[in-house]
Amino acid sequence: MAYSEFELSDLTPKLGVAVADHPDLFPGVPGVPLSPAVEGLLRLYFPLAIANSTEKARSELLIAPVLADAREQLGRKVSLFSGWDFVVDRSRGLNGVCDYILCRSPQQEFITAPVAVVVEAKNENIKGGLGQCGAEMVAARLFNERAGTGIETVFGCVTSGNVWRFLRLKENDLLIEQTEYHLLTQSDKIVGILLHILREPAGAAGQAA
């Protein structure tokens, strides 16, 4: 079994995770605009991504620029990994390639202290990607525990490029935010949430929600 094989209904019996919806995981988190350069690129990229309607196009033209911009806005003090094999515990199915991993470390050569995983929704099916994202978050939490990073909370996101939905895992409680954010009209909120997640000190992210 691998991350991509997990359904949302698998997380409780196979990984011991309690799953619940949450109306707002990020109360009071302000929006932050994209940098002018990336905002300009997205005006060009968005029609292309929609017209191509492929996962590769959405990943390259929409998702990667937003994540890279968040990294830049934090002065490259965080790292961004794309398409990395993240093997944590094969016996539990916690292995496979992750679309994106964000770490609270400037070290870009290997994965350290993952705080967020981003799953690209297959066939633009956001709900269908929640199980995979949850499994990757459990793996990230276990990785952090083994490494003694002190990071207790792991965040996740499932996105089609246009639509973004966030999750939070602390201990064995996985909360899925009910709100979906749209890149075309709410890019500032998406960036604001990403910066909030990556700026928080270890173990403190999301405590107010």
C-alpha contacts under 8 A as a table, 3 or more apart, distances in Angstrom:
res1	aa1	res2	aa2	distance
1	M	5	E	6.25
1	M	6	F	7.94
1	M	90	R	7.84
1	M	92	R	7.70
1	M	93	G	4.64
1	M	94	L	7.83
1	M	95	N	7.85
2	A	5	E	5.49
2	A	6	F	7.17
2	A	90	R	7.91
2	A	93	G	4.78
2	A	94	L	6.02
2	A	95	N	5.22
2	A	96	G	5.40
3	Y	6	F	5.70
3	Y	93	G	6.54
3	Y	94	L	6.05
3	Y	95	N	6.07
3	Y	96	G	5.83
3	Y	97	V	7.77
3	Y	132	Q	5.07
3	Y	133	C	7.67
3	Y	135	A	5.85
3	Y	136	E	6.29
4	S	96	G	7.53
4	S	131	G	7.97
4	S	132	Q	5.14
5	E	132	Q	6.87
6	F	10	D	6.00
6	F	11	L	7.35
6	F	131	G	5.10
6	F	132	Q	5.20
6	F	135	A	6.86
7	E	10	D	5.25
7	E	11	L	7.22
7	E	128	G	7.26
7	E	129	G	7.87
7	E	130	L	7.31
7	E	131	G	4.30
7	E	132	Q	6.61
8	L	11	L	5.77
8	L	128	G	7.82
8	L	130	L	5.89
8	L	131	G	3.77
8	L	132	Q	7.47
8	L	134	G	7.45
9	S	12	T	6.69
9	S	13	P	7.85
9	S	131	G	7.28
10	D	13	P	5.78
10	D	14	K	5.69
10	D	15	L	7.48
10	D	131	G	7.26
11	L	14	K	5.51
11	L	15	L	5.10
11	L	16	G	6.41
11	L	17	V	5.52
11	L	18	A	7.60
11	L	19	V	7.77
11	L	131	G	6.88
11	L	134	G	7.18
11	L	135	A	6.93
12	T	15	L	5.56
12	T	16	G	4.49
12	T	17	V	4.52
12	T	18	A	5.73
12	T	19	V	7.28
13	P	16	G	5.72
13	P	17	V	7.73
14	K	92	R	7.49
15	L	92	R	7.46
15	L	135	A	7.84
15	L	138	V	7.85
16	G	172	N	6.79
17	V	172	N	4.77
17	V	173	D	5.90
17	V	174	L	6.54
18	A	172	N	6.08
18	A	173	D	5.00
18	A	174	L	5.93
19	V	173	D	6.29
19	V	174	L	4.89
19	V	175	L	6.06
19	V	176	I	7.58
20	A	173	D	7.80
20	A	174	L	6.39
20	A	175	L	5.09
20	A	176	I	6.27
21	D	175	L	5.49
21	D	176	I	4.74
21	D	177	E	5.91
21	D	178	Q	6.24
22	H	25	L	6.54
22	H	175	L	5.91
22	H	176	I	5.68
22	H	177	E	4.79
22	H	178	Q	5.92
23	P	177	E	5.68
23	P	178	Q	5.27
23	P	179	T	6.81
24	D	27	P	6.02
24	D	177	E	5.86
24	D	178	Q	7.11
24	D	179	T	7.09
24	D	209	A	7.18
25	L	167	L	7.90
25	L	168	R	7.70
25	L	177	E	5.99
25	L	206	G	7.17
25	L	209	A	5.12
26	F	29	V	5.60
26	F	193	I	7.17
26	F	206	G	7.16
26	F	208	A	7.97
26	F	209	A	5.92
27	P	208	A	7.78
27	P	209	A	6.31
29	V	192	G	6.70
29	V	193	I	6.68
29	V	196	H	7.19
30	P	189	K	6.87
30	P	192	G	5.90
30	P	193	I	7.87
31	G	188	D	4.58
31	G	189	K	4.23
31	G	190	I	7.32
31	G	191	V	6.80
31	G	192	G	4.51
31	G	193	I	7.45
32	V	188	D	4.58
32	V	189	K	6.40
32	V	191	V	5.72
32	V	192	G	4.67
33	P	187	S	6.88
33	P	188	D	4.43
33	P	189	K	7.93
33	P	191	V	6.81
33	P	192	G	7.67
34	L	38	V	6.32
34	L	39	E	5.67
34	L	66	V	7.63
34	L	69	D	6.93
34	L	70	A	7.98
34	L	187	S	7.04
34	L	188	D	6.44
34	L	191	V	6.82
35	S	38	V	5.47
35	S	39	E	6.08
35	S	69	D	6.92
35	S	73	Q	7.85
36	P	39	E	5.04
36	P	40	G	6.06
37	A	40	G	5.24
37	A	41	L	6.36
38	V	41	L	4.90
38	V	42	L	6.11
38	V	65	P	6.72
38	V	66	V	7.53
38	V	69	D	6.93
39	E	42	L	5.19
39	E	43	R	6.48
40	G	43	R	5.27
40	G	44	L	6.85
41	L	44	L	5.20
41	L	45	Y	5.99
42	L	45	Y	4.66
42	L	46	F	5.48
42	L	61	L	7.38
42	L	62	L	6.83
42	L	65	P	7.96
43	R	46	F	5.75
43	R	47	P	7.52
44	L	47	P	6.59
44	L	48	L	7.17
45	Y	48	L	5.18
45	Y	49	A	6.05
45	Y	61	L	5.47
45	Y	62	L	6.92
46	F	49	A	5.17
46	F	50	I	6.22
46	F	61	L	7.10
46	F	62	L	6.79
47	P	50	I	5.20
47	P	51	A	5.96
48	L	51	A	5.07
48	L	52	N	5.99
48	L	57	A	7.78
48	L	61	L	7.89
49	A	52	N	5.23
49	A	53	S	5.96
49	A	54	T	7.38
49	A	57	A	5.22
49	A	58	R	5.23
49	A	61	L	6.20
49	A	62	L	7.23
50	I	53	S	5.02
50	I	58	R	7.58
52	N	57	A	6.45
53	S	57	A	6.95
53	S	58	R	7.26
54	T	57	A	5.30
54	T	58	R	6.34
54	T	123	N	7.89
55	E	58	R	5.20
55	E	59	S	6.01
55	E	120	E	7.52
55	E	121	A	7.95
55	E	122	K	6.84
55	E	123	N	7.22
55	E	160	S	7.93
56	K	59	S	5.12
56	K	60	E	6.09
57	A	60	E	5.30
57	A	61	L	5.67
57	A	62	L	7.75
58	R	61	L	5.34
58	R	62	L	5.24
58	R	63	I	6.46
58	R	160	S	6.92
58	R	161	G	5.39
59	S	62	L	5.77
59	S	63	I	4.92
59	S	64	A	5.95
59	S	120	E	7.16
59	S	161	G	6.64
60	E	63	I	6.40
60	E	64	A	5.54
60	E	65	P	7.37
61	L	64	A	6.71
61	L	65	P	6.69
62	L	65	P	5.84
62	L	66	V	6.61
62	L	161	G	5.19
62	L	162	N	7.33
63	I	66	V	5.48
63	I	67	L	6.38
63	I	159	T	7.84
63	I	161	G	5.14
64	A	67	L	5.25
64	A	68	A	5.96
65	P	68	A	5.11
65	P	69	D	5.97
66	V	69	D	5.09
66	V	70	A	6.36
66	V	191	V	7.34
67	L	70	A	5.18
67	L	71	R	6.44
67	L	80	L	7.62
68	A	71	R	5.05
68	A	72	E	6.25
68	A	80	L	7.32
69	D	72	E	4.96
69	D	73	Q	6.11
70	A	73	Q	5.11
70	A	74	L	6.44
70	A	191	V	6.38
70	A	194	L	6.72
70	A	195	L	6.29
71	R	74	L	5.25
71	R	75	G	6.63
71	R	76	R	5.21
71	R	77	K	7.16
71	R	78	V	5.98
71	R	79	S	7.04
71	R	80	L	7.41
72	E	75	G	5.09
72	E	76	R	5.21
73	Q	76	R	7.35
74	L	77	K	5.87
74	L	78	V	7.09
74	L	195	L	7.44
74	L	199	R	7.98
75	G	78	V	7.92
76	R	79	S	6.96
76	R	106	P	6.13
77	K	104	R	7.15
77	K	105	S	5.87
77	K	106	P	4.39
78	V	102	L	7.08
78	V	103	C	5.66
78	V	104	R	4.77
78	V	105	S	4.57
78	V	106	P	4.57
78	V	107	Q	7.49
78	V	198	L	7.33
79	S	102	L	5.78
79	S	103	C	5.15
79	S	104	R	6.63
79	S	105	S	5.78
79	S	106	P	5.27
79	S	107	Q	6.23
79	S	108	Q	5.43
80	L	100	Y	6.98
80	L	101	I	5.87
80	L	102	L	4.80
80	L	103	C	6.57
80	L	108	Q	7.19
81	F	84	W	6.43
81	F	100	Y	5.46
81	F	101	I	5.09
81	F	102	L	6.50
81	F	108	Q	7.72
81	F	111	I	7.61
82	S	98	C	7.11
82	S	99	D	5.50
82	S	100	Y	4.50
82	S	101	I	6.63
83	G	97	V	5.79
83	G	98	C	5.39
83	G	99	D	4.78
83	G	100	Y	6.22
84	W	97	V	5.33
84	W	98	C	5.62
84	W	99	D	7.15
84	W	100	Y	7.54
85	D	95	N	7.34
85	D	96	G	5.44
85	D	97	V	4.18
85	D	98	C	6.34
86	F	95	N	5.72
86	F	96	G	5.77
86	F	97	V	5.93
86	F	98	C	6.56
87	V	90	R	6.82
87	V	94	L	6.34
87	V	95	N	4.23
87	V	96	G	6.30
88	V	94	L	5.62
88	V	95	N	5.99
88	V	139	A	5.94
88	V	142	L	7.50
88	V	143	F	6.57
89	D	92	R	5.70
89	D	93	G	6.51
89	D	94	L	4.93
89	D	95	N	6.43
89	D	139	A	7.55
90	R	93	G	4.90
90	R	94	L	5.39
90	R	95	N	5.64
91	S	94	L	7.44
94	L	135	A	6.74
94	L	136	E	6.95
94	L	138	V	8.00
94	L	139	A	5.82
98	C	101	I	6.87
98	C	117	V	7.58
98	C	118	V	7.76
98	C	119	V	7.13
98	C	136	E	7.51
99	D	117	V	7.85
99	D	118	V	6.32
99	D	119	V	5.53
99	D	120	E	6.42
100	Y	117	V	5.78
100	Y	118	V	5.03
100	Y	119	V	6.68
101	I	114	P	6.60
101	I	115	V	7.84
101	I	116	A	5.95
101	I	117	V	4.55
101	I	118	V	6.28
102	L	114	P	5.82
102	L	115	V	6.09
102	L	116	A	5.13
102	L	117	V	6.20
103	C	106	P	7.97
103	C	111	I	7.15
103	C	112	T	6.29
103	C	113	A	5.47
103	C	114	P	4.18
103	C	115	V	5.38
103	C	116	A	6.85
103	C	198	L	7.67
104	R	112	T	7.76
104	R	113	A	6.14
104	R	114	P	6.60
104	R	115	V	6.49
104	R	198	L	6.08
104	R	199	R	7.89
105	S	108	Q	7.92
105	S	112	T	6.86
105	S	113	A	7.04
107	Q	110	F	7.02
107	Q	111	I	7.90
107	Q	112	T	7.56
108	Q	111	I	7.34
111	I	114	P	6.97
113	A	140	A	7.99
113	A	143	F	7.65
113	A	144	N	5.77
113	A	147	A	7.82
113	A	149	T	6.14
113	A	151	I	7.25
114	P	117	V	7.60
114	P	140	A	5.90
114	P	141	R	7.94
114	P	143	F	7.93
114	P	144	N	7.07
114	P	154	V	7.53
115	V	140	A	7.29
115	V	151	I	7.35
115	V	153	T	7.14
115	V	154	V	4.86
115	V	155	F	6.02
115	V	197	I	7.63
115	V	198	L	7.25
116	A	137	M	7.36
116	A	140	A	7.97
116	A	154	V	5.66
116	A	155	F	4.46
116	A	156	G	5.10
116	A	157	C	7.69
116	A	197	I	7.81
117	V	133	C	7.00
117	V	136	E	6.84
117	V	137	M	6.54
117	V	155	F	6.56
117	V	156	G	4.74
117	V	157	C	6.43
118	V	133	C	7.05
118	V	156	G	5.63
118	V	157	C	4.73
118	V	158	V	5.84
118	V	159	T	7.37
119	V	129	G	6.74
119	V	132	Q	7.43
119	V	133	C	5.85
119	V	156	G	7.77
119	V	157	C	6.18
119	V	158	V	4.77
119	V	159	T	6.38
120	E	129	G	7.39
120	E	158	V	5.89
120	E	159	T	5.23
120	E	160	S	5.84
120	E	161	G	7.53
121	A	124	E	5.09
121	A	125	N	5.37
121	A	126	I	5.29
121	A	128	G	7.13
121	A	129	G	5.35
121	A	158	V	6.00
121	A	159	T	5.44
121	A	160	S	5.03
122	K	125	N	5.69
122	K	126	I	7.69
122	K	128	G	7.52
122	K	129	G	7.02
122	K	160	S	7.56
124	E	159	T	7.76
124	E	160	S	4.98
125	N	128	G	5.29
125	N	129	G	6.72
125	N	160	S	7.37
126	I	129	G	5.43
126	I	130	L	6.91
126	I	158	V	6.04
126	I	159	T	6.34
126	I	160	S	6.79
126	I	163	V	7.91
126	I	165	R	7.55
127	K	130	L	5.46
128	G	131	G	6.91
129	G	132	Q	5.43
129	G	133	C	6.19
129	G	158	V	6.14
130	L	133	C	5.06
130	L	134	G	6.01
130	L	158	V	6.55
131	G	134	G	5.10
131	G	135	A	6.23
132	Q	135	A	5.20
132	Q	136	E	6.28
133	C	136	E	5.14
133	C	137	M	6.17
133	C	156	G	6.32
133	C	157	C	7.01
133	C	158	V	6.80
134	G	137	M	5.03
134	G	138	V	6.30
134	G	156	G	7.39
134	G	167	L	7.96
134	G	174	L	7.45
135	A	138	V	5.13
135	A	139	A	6.34
136	E	139	A	5.00
136	E	140	A	6.17
137	M	140	A	4.94
137	M	141	R	6.14
137	M	154	V	6.17
137	M	155	F	6.88
137	M	156	G	6.51
137	M	169	L	6.88
138	V	141	R	5.10
138	V	142	L	6.20
138	V	169	L	7.58
139	A	142	L	5.09
139	A	143	F	6.05
140	A	143	F	4.97
140	A	144	N	6.16
140	A	154	V	7.01
141	R	144	N	5.11
141	R	145	E	6.23
141	R	151	I	7.81
141	R	152	E	7.03
141	R	153	T	7.32
141	R	154	V	6.26
142	L	145	E	5.03
142	L	146	R	6.21
143	F	146	R	5.28
143	F	147	A	6.17
144	N	147	A	5.10
144	N	148	G	5.97
144	N	149	T	5.34
144	N	150	G	7.10
144	N	151	I	6.29
144	N	152	E	7.75
145	E	148	G	5.12
145	E	149	T	6.61
145	E	150	G	7.25
145	E	151	I	7.74
145	E	152	E	7.96
146	R	149	T	7.99
149	T	202	A	7.69
150	G	202	A	5.82
150	G	203	G	5.95
151	I	154	V	7.53
151	I	202	A	4.58
151	I	203	G	4.38
151	I	204	A	7.87
152	E	170	K	6.18
152	E	171	E	7.19
152	E	202	A	7.08
152	E	203	G	4.49
152	E	204	A	7.59
153	T	168	R	7.05
153	T	169	L	5.75
153	T	170	K	4.76
153	T	171	E	7.56
153	T	203	G	5.83
153	T	204	A	7.34
153	T	205	A	6.35
153	T	206	G	7.42
154	V	168	R	5.95
154	V	169	L	5.22
154	V	170	K	6.62
155	F	166	F	7.28
155	F	167	L	5.61
155	F	168	R	4.49
155	F	169	L	6.16
155	F	197	I	7.44
156	G	166	F	5.67
156	G	167	L	4.84
156	G	168	R	6.21
157	C	164	W	6.63
157	C	165	R	5.43
157	C	166	F	4.30
157	C	167	L	5.90
158	V	164	W	5.94
158	V	165	R	5.38
158	V	166	F	6.58
159	T	162	N	6.99
159	T	163	V	5.44
159	T	164	W	4.37
159	T	165	R	6.29
160	S	163	V	5.38
160	S	164	W	6.79
161	G	164	W	7.01
161	G	183	L	7.25
162	N	182	H	5.48
162	N	183	L	4.87
162	N	184	L	6.74
163	V	180	E	6.31
163	V	181	Y	5.60
163	V	182	H	4.63
163	V	183	L	6.23
164	W	180	E	5.64
164	W	181	Y	5.06
164	W	182	H	6.34
164	W	183	L	7.45
164	W	190	I	7.50
165	R	176	I	7.94
165	R	177	E	6.70
165	R	178	Q	7.68
165	R	179	T	6.69
165	R	180	E	4.96
165	R	181	Y	6.46
166	F	176	I	6.40
166	F	177	E	5.69
166	F	180	E	7.92
167	L	174	L	7.04
167	L	175	L	5.62
167	L	176	I	4.50
167	L	177	E	5.90
168	R	174	L	5.71
168	R	175	L	5.21
168	R	176	I	6.62
168	R	206	G	7.83
169	L	172	N	6.84
169	L	173	D	5.64
169	L	174	L	4.45
169	L	175	L	6.40
170	K	173	D	5.51
170	K	174	L	6.74
177	E	180	E	7.79
181	Y	186	Q	6.06
181	Y	187	S	7.87
181	Y	189	K	7.53
181	Y	190	I	6.79
182	H	185	T	5.71
182	H	186	Q	5.27
182	H	187	S	6.89
183	L	186	Q	5.22
183	L	187	S	4.60
183	L	190	I	7.33
184	L	187	S	6.34
186	Q	189	K	5.40
186	Q	190	I	6.53
187	S	190	I	5.08
187	S	191	V	6.16
188	D	191	V	5.21
188	D	192	G	5.95
189	K	192	G	4.93
189	K	193	I	6.15
190	I	193	I	5.29
190	I	194	L	6.32
191	V	194	L	5.07
191	V	195	L	6.14
192	G	195	L	5.23
192	G	196	H	6.10
193	I	196	H	5.01
193	I	197	I	6.19
194	L	197	I	5.23
194	L	198	L	6.27
195	L	198	L	5.15
195	L	199	R	5.86
196	H	199	R	5.29
196	H	200	E	6.23
196	H	205	A	7.86
197	I	200	E	5.80
197	I	205	A	6.17
197	I	206	G	7.62
200	E	204	A	6.21
200	E	205	A	5.09
201	P	204	A	5.60
201	P	205	A	6.70
202	A	205	A	7.04
204	A	207	Q	5.82
206	G	209	A	5.56
